[in-house]
Amino acid sequence: MTASTLSPQERNRLRQAHPEVFNRSIAQRWGGLLLIAGALVYLAYCWSFFDVGSKLANGKWERASIYMADWISWEAQPRFRFQDDGSTRIEFQRFSPLGDNPDPDWLVTQPDGSHDVSFGSDRDHIDIASTGVTAIVNGVAYDIVFDGEAALLPANAPPQMSERNGRVTVEYGFAGSAEIRATQVLVRRRFLGWENFFFDPQSPFWGMGPGELWTSLTSGERFDPDQTNLSLAWTEFLTNAEWQHGDVLNKLIQTIVMAFVGTLFAAALAFPLAFIAARNVTNSRPANWITKRFFDFTRSVDMLIWALVFTRGFGPGPLAGIAAIFVTDTGTFGKLFSETIENIDDKQREGIRSVGASPAEVNRFGIMPQVAPVIISQTLYFWEANIRGATIIGAVGAGGIGLKLLEAMRTNQDWENVAYMVVLILIVVFAFDSLSARIRRRLIAGSEHAAHTPRPV
């Protein structure tokens, strides 16, 4: 039967029986569309208020590719200075990854004193002489001459060449670049990978290939009479001056300890306070209110703010980080634990109380079996999350690998070191996430099994 065949009496009867269907309010009829329209208006307001359009248009997007390249590569930076006598002096950056006496195969000194720098192929290289510079781009040579204090851009220069403030820059893509001035030429030669990751140039193992290193560690003559080559290699790895593995691993362990101790102390304090905050356990409304407001106060202030406060009080170091995690998580745990206790099944408590058990025994046997799996699961989750949080608060002086990460970023050059520490943090987070998830699954599975196991009569 369709609506067109209904009699007027039948329509009235349906309207009276189901008024909520026939007499819907404006909010019910148009609420969904109004919410979508409101969200679009809000997004448009945010776009205008934060001036997103101009920020995207004026963003230096080319820097993103440079930073990403720095994460997975390293640079050698020879500088060719033109001398008054017509010669050219080569200088490498301090602590060059090429060692104290670099002689790379991509830099060749010609008999006439000029230098040829290759950028990965015969079609891309640069010839440097004090009288002028020739840049070969895609097999075509472009002469760059000097006019007083300025280097002049060739008239037929390709897009890879540009000039600014008397300096000519030649871009060779990922392989690097050259900045040509009237007094010097700065070359940036880029290579894929992390150079000197295992041993720095001062190590006796530096420059060894895998086969040579294996022979030296297993049967080679000792470099140090007081220890084996294997022990020396481990020491040299940890004390690598460029990568500082020992210090990085120490800071990473500090971060893990900060997260563990802060989470443990917070759970230990919040657990008994949760019984006071739970209204079905403690009948005193003032005690409930005061305890819950304490939880609100400690968790309403962000962990980063507490880290700044405790860094001022205790000074930079892990203690400030532990205190920040402890205070923040005490409030969060207190709220979660008290709500868990308030949502228990009271039948188990009533059964324990009916046999004459004391209040402590009622809580022990009537509440604990119900809330323990949930509380342990929540604590494990926050422990895993606090490892990430400890990295952030470490950047403001609370110690750990976060401070080490910030130091590497401030140089704006050691991005491969930043990538190394980010990879370590990811490994640790993944490992503890898998560990805590496995423990949580076992706890939940164990509690469900116990709940469904029939008890003997």
Buried (B, 14 or more C-beta within 10 A) or exposed (E): EEEEEEEEEEEEEBEEEEEEEEEEEEEEEEEEEEEEEEEEEEEEEEEEEEEEEEEEEEEEEEEEEEEEBBBBBBBBBBBBBBEEEEEBEBEBBEEBBBBEEBEBEBBBEEEEEBBBBBBBEEEBBBBBBBEBBBBBBEEEEBEBEBEEEBBBBBEEBBEBBEBEEBBBBBBBEEBBBBBBBBEBBBBBBBBEEBBBBBBBBBBBBBEBEEEEBEEBBEEBEEBEEEEBBEEBBBEBBBBBEBBBBBBBEBBBBBBBBBBBBBBBBBBEBBBEBBBBBBBBBBEEEEEBEEBBEBBEEBBEBEBBBBBBBBBEEBEBBBBBBBBBBBBBBBBBBBBBBBEBBBEBEEEBBEEBBEEEBEEEEBBEBBBEBBBEBBBBBBBBBBBBBBBBBBBBBBBBBBBBBBBBBBEBBEEEEBBBBBBBBBEBBEEBBEEBBEEBBEEBEEBBEEBEEEEEEEEEE
